[in-house]
Amino acid sequence: MLGTIVNTGCIIVGTLVGTLFKKGLGEKYTGALFNAMGLASLALGANSFVANMPKSEFPVLFILSLAIGGLIGTALDLDGRVKRALAKRGGDSFAKGLISACLLYCIGTFSIVGPVLSALQGDNTFLYTNSTLDLVTSTVFATTYGIGMILAAPILFCWQGAIYLAATLASSSPIFQGTLVNELAIVGGVLIIASGLSILNIKDCKTLNYIPALLVPIVWFLVRGLIPGC
């Protein structure tokens, strides 16, 4: 868990530093940072997708995941419920910023693979690398959206902690073998791209409605592991 603790701490520090700089920025510079975050989201999402797609054993799984997950999320109105709850606390801009930050911090290759490697091999390299990236990213997010972005820190801790715990308890399970992590990173990459489109005001994809898509590869691998010969 050391890597996750460091990662969480970096987000807290970055948010505090960014909040200090926010006071001296005008609307023109804030707009420039909005665009920077949107472009960064597109780049990071595309990188996650392109890097992991060639490793996939089931190239159409991410399509099924997005379709099924999107239907479930839309039926539950996840995006609307979360945005309305956050908007009551800090406005629409705050809601958009926190959702985008959480997606960037949590739904990436380093943040998914890192806790697994930490639990199974005691290797925190991925998490330390992710910590460095999140330190910079959280600073920019806070400069743009304010101190409220610090709420992403406990969300990241719970996310990575849950993955770490699952990997520890099921270290010999087939679910952590094969390409499960790759499939999650592919779906996650698409979600980050969708977040970037929203930040840039190109298209509101209602990204949170697609969060259940991350569960589809897990269910697929669980079912596949229970069927002999698969």
C-alpha positions as CSV (number, residue, x, y, z in Angstrom):
1,M,0.0,0.0,0.0
2,L,3.0,2.3,0.2
3,G,2.7,3.2,-3.5
4,T,-0.9,4.1,-3.1
5,I,-0.2,6.2,0.0
6,V,2.5,8.2,-1.9
7,N,0.1,8.6,-4.9
8,T,-2.6,10.0,-2.7
9,G,-0.2,12.3,-0.9
10,C,1.0,13.7,-4.3
11,I,-2.5,14.6,-5.3
12,I,-3.1,16.4,-2.0
13,V,0.2,18.3,-2.3
14,G,-0.4,19.2,-6.0
15,T,-3.9,20.4,-5.2
16,L,-2.7,22.7,-2.4
17,V,0.1,24.1,-4.6
18,G,-2.3,24.7,-7.5
19,T,-4.9,26.4,-5.3
20,L,-2.2,28.9,-4.2
21,F,-1.5,29.8,-7.9
22,K,-5.2,30.0,-8.8
23,K,-5.6,33.3,-7.0
24,G,-3.4,35.2,-9.4
25,L,-4.8,33.9,-12.6
26,G,-7.2,35.8,-14.8
27,E,-10.1,34.3,-16.9
28,K,-7.9,34.2,-20.0
29,Y,-5.3,32.0,-18.4
30,T,-7.9,29.8,-16.7
31,G,-9.4,29.2,-20.1
32,A,-6.0,28.2,-21.4
33,L,-5.7,25.7,-18.6
34,F,-9.1,24.3,-19.3
35,N,-8.0,23.6,-22.9
36,A,-4.7,22.1,-21.6
37,M,-6.5,19.6,-19.4
38,G,-8.9,18.7,-22.2
39,L,-6.0,18.1,-24.7
40,A,-4.1,16.1,-22.0
41,S,-7.1,13.9,-21.4
42,L,-7.4,13.2,-25.1
43,A,-3.7,12.4,-25.3
44,L,-3.6,10.1,-22.2
45,G,-6.7,8.3,-23.2
46,A,-5.5,7.7,-26.7
47,N,-2.2,6.5,-25.4
48,S,-3.8,4.0,-23.0
49,F,-6.0,2.7,-25.8
50,V,-3.3,2.4,-28.5
51,A,-0.7,0.9,-26.1
52,N,-3.0,-1.9,-24.9
53,M,-5.2,-2.7,-27.9
54,P,-2.5,-4.8,-29.7
55,K,-2.2,-6.9,-26.5
56,S,-5.9,-7.7,-26.4
57,E,-7.0,-11.3,-26.9
58,F,-10.6,-10.1,-27.4
59,P,-10.6,-7.0,-29.6
60,V,-14.3,-6.6,-29.6
61,L,-14.7,-6.9,-25.8
62,F,-14.2,-3.2,-25.3
63,I,-17.1,-2.4,-27.7
64,L,-19.4,-4.8,-25.9
65,S,-18.2,-3.3,-22.6
66,L,-19.1,0.2,-23.6
67,A,-22.4,-0.8,-25.1
68,I,-23.5,-2.9,-22.1
69,G,-22.0,-0.5,-19.6
70,G,-23.5,2.5,-21.3
71,L,-27.0,1.0,-21.2
72,I,-26.7,0.2,-17.5
73,G,-25.3,3.6,-16.6
74,T,-27.9,5.4,-18.7
75,A,-30.7,3.4,-17.0
76,L,-29.3,4.4,-13.6
77,D,-28.6,8.0,-14.7
78,L,-25.2,7.8,-13.1
79,D,-23.8,10.9,-14.9
80,G,-26.9,13.0,-14.0
81,R,-27.1,12.0,-10.4
82,V,-23.4,12.6,-9.7
83,K,-23.2,15.9,-11.5
84,R,-26.3,17.2,-9.7
85,A,-24.9,16.2,-6.4
86,L,-21.5,17.9,-7.1
87,A,-23.1,20.9,-8.7
88,K,-25.0,21.6,-5.4
89,R,-21.6,21.9,-3.6
90,G,-19.5,23.8,-6.1
91,G,-21.3,24.4,-9.4
92,D,-21.2,22.8,-12.9
93,S,-17.6,23.7,-13.4
94,F,-16.6,22.0,-10.2
95,A,-18.5,18.9,-11.1
96,K,-16.9,18.6,-14.5
97,G,-13.4,19.2,-13.0
98,L,-13.8,16.6,-10.2
99,I,-15.2,13.9,-12.5
100,S,-12.4,14.5,-15.1
101,A,-9.8,14.4,-12.4
102,C,-11.0,11.2,-10.9
103,L,-11.1,9.6,-14.3
104,L,-7.6,10.7,-15.1
105,Y,-6.2,9.6,-11.7
106,C,-8.1,6.3,-11.4
107,I,-8.8,4.9,-14.9
108,G,-5.3,4.6,-16.4
109,T,-2.8,1.9,-17.0
110,F,-0.5,2.9,-14.1
111,S,-3.4,3.2,-11.6
112,I,-4.8,-0.2,-12.5
113,V,-1.7,-2.2,-13.0
114,G,0.3,-0.5,-10.2
115,P,-1.8,-1.8,-7.3
116,V,-1.8,-5.3,-8.8
117,L,2.0,-5.4,-9.2
118,S,2.4,-3.9,-5.7
119,A,0.2,-6.6,-4.2
120,L,1.6,-9.6,-6.1
121,Q,5.3,-8.6,-6.5
122,G,5.9,-5.8,-4.0
123,D,6.9,-3.6,-7.0
124,N,5.7,0.0,-6.6
125,T,7.4,1.4,-9.7
126,F,4.2,2.0,-11.6
127,L,2.6,3.7,-8.6
128,Y,5.6,6.0,-8.1
129,T,5.5,6.9,-11.8
130,N,1.8,7.5,-11.5
131,S,2.4,9.7,-8.4
132,T,4.7,11.9,-10.3
133,L,2.2,12.4,-13.1
134,D,-0.6,13.0,-10.7
135,L,1.4,15.6,-8.8
136,V,1.7,17.7,-11.9
137,T,-1.9,17.0,-13.1
138,S,-3.4,17.8,-9.7
139,T,-1.6,21.1,-9.6
140,V,-3.0,22.1,-13.0
141,F,-6.5,20.9,-12.0
142,A,-6.5,22.9,-8.8
143,T,-5.2,26.0,-10.6
144,T,-8.2,25.6,-12.9
145,Y,-11.0,24.3,-10.6
146,G,-9.8,25.1,-7.0
147,I,-9.3,23.4,-3.7
148,G,-12.3,21.1,-4.2
149,M,-10.2,18.9,-6.4
150,I,-8.6,17.5,-3.3
151,L,-11.7,15.3,-3.0
152,A,-10.2,13.1,-5.7
153,A,-7.4,12.0,-3.3
154,P,-9.6,9.8,-1.1
155,I,-11.4,8.5,-4.2
156,L,-8.0,7.4,-5.7
157,F,-7.0,5.8,-2.3
158,C,-10.2,3.7,-2.2
159,W,-9.9,2.8,-5.8
160,Q,-6.3,1.6,-5.7
161,G,-6.8,0.1,-2.2
162,A,-9.7,-2.0,-3.5
163,I,-7.6,-3.3,-6.4
164,Y,-4.7,-4.0,-4.1
165,L,-6.9,-5.9,-1.7
166,A,-8.6,-7.9,-4.5
167,A,-5.2,-8.8,-6.0
168,T,-3.9,-9.9,-2.6
169,L,-7.0,-12.1,-1.8
170,A,-7.2,-13.6,-5.2
171,S,-3.5,-13.7,-6.3
172,S,-3.9,-17.3,-7.7
173,S,-7.2,-16.6,-9.4
174,P,-7.4,-16.7,-13.2
175,I,-8.9,-13.2,-13.1
176,F,-5.4,-11.8,-12.6
177,Q,-4.0,-13.8,-15.4
178,G,-4.4,-13.3,-19.2
179,T,-5.3,-9.8,-20.4
180,L,-7.8,-8.5,-17.9
181,V,-5.6,-5.5,-17.0
182,N,-5.2,-4.7,-20.7
183,E,-8.9,-4.9,-21.3
184,L,-9.6,-2.5,-18.4
185,A,-7.0,-0.1,-19.7
186,I,-8.5,-0.1,-23.2
187,V,-12.0,0.7,-21.8
188,G,-10.5,3.2,-19.4
189,G,-8.7,4.9,-22.3
190,V,-11.9,5.5,-24.1
191,L,-13.5,6.9,-20.9
192,I,-10.6,9.4,-20.5
193,I,-11.0,10.5,-24.2
194,A,-14.7,11.1,-23.5
195,S,-13.8,13.2,-20.5
196,G,-11.4,15.2,-22.6
197,L,-14.1,15.9,-25.2
198,S,-16.4,17.2,-22.4
199,I,-13.7,19.5,-21.0
200,L,-13.1,21.0,-24.4
201,N,-16.9,21.4,-24.9
202,I,-16.8,19.4,-28.0
203,K,-19.2,16.7,-26.9
204,D,-20.8,15.9,-23.6
205,C,-20.6,12.1,-23.7
206,K,-22.1,11.7,-20.2
207,T,-18.9,9.8,-19.3
208,L,-20.1,8.5,-15.9
209,N,-22.9,6.6,-17.6
210,Y,-20.2,4.4,-19.1
211,I,-18.4,3.6,-15.8
212,P,-20.2,0.2,-15.5
213,A,-18.3,-0.7,-18.7
214,L,-15.3,-1.4,-16.5
215,L,-17.2,-4.2,-14.8
216,V,-17.9,-6.1,-18.1
217,P,-14.3,-7.4,-18.7
218,I,-14.1,-8.5,-15.0
219,V,-17.4,-10.5,-15.4
220,W,-16.2,-11.8,-18.7
221,F,-12.9,-13.2,-17.2
222,L,-14.7,-14.6,-14.2
223,V,-17.2,-16.5,-16.4
224,R,-14.5,-17.6,-18.7
225,G,-12.5,-18.9,-15.8
226,L,-15.4,-21.0,-14.6
227,I,-15.9,-22.7,-18.0
228,P,-13.6,-25.7,-18.6
229,G,-11.4,-25.4,-21.7
230,C,-11.9,-21.6,-22.1
